[in-house]
């Protein structure tokens, strides 16, 4: 299988971490986002949204959206434990993955864009109004995850699941992006556990 990705993309990293945890080898193809390769016709033929990651299976089937790729990789792996088969356990994993996609990741992305991506691409100074908006969102969302993690090791089960691998990647740049998560000790303790996983350490991108 071939994965089109970018090393600094948290969406890409979700797919990479899932494949690493499951022991699935991938042929990795870097899409240079800074040079706009995601907008070239050849790439848009695989993903008309112009985003990474994109998975191309050995039979030529194409799949985009990071969490869909995560679920697909898990479902095609016999005996895996990342994505539970039991109805209620799977629903809980889905709940946190969708919460991440709809709420948590977009809030974190504000800080990554304003404090990291703009600096790397010369797109201007951070926008104070956007950072304030991000702070309001984090103040609303981070306590939800922090409270849920009180007394828990992992987000959705007694072991690592796709929920953990979905939520953690946008926090990889928490320090350079100045994401205000220091008050949330349960969240920080969980993140430290994720960062000890082989799937995390083997997919760590270079520091921007």
PyMOL commands that set and color helices and strands:
alter all, ss='L'
color gray80, all
select helices_A, chain A and resi 10-22+37-39+41-44+66-75+87-121+128-149+162-167+169-171+185-194+198-201
alter helices_A, ss='H'
color red, helices_A
select strands_A, chain A and resi 2-5+27-30+54-56+62-64
alter strands_A, ss='S'
color yellow, strands_A
deselect
rebuild
show_as cartoon
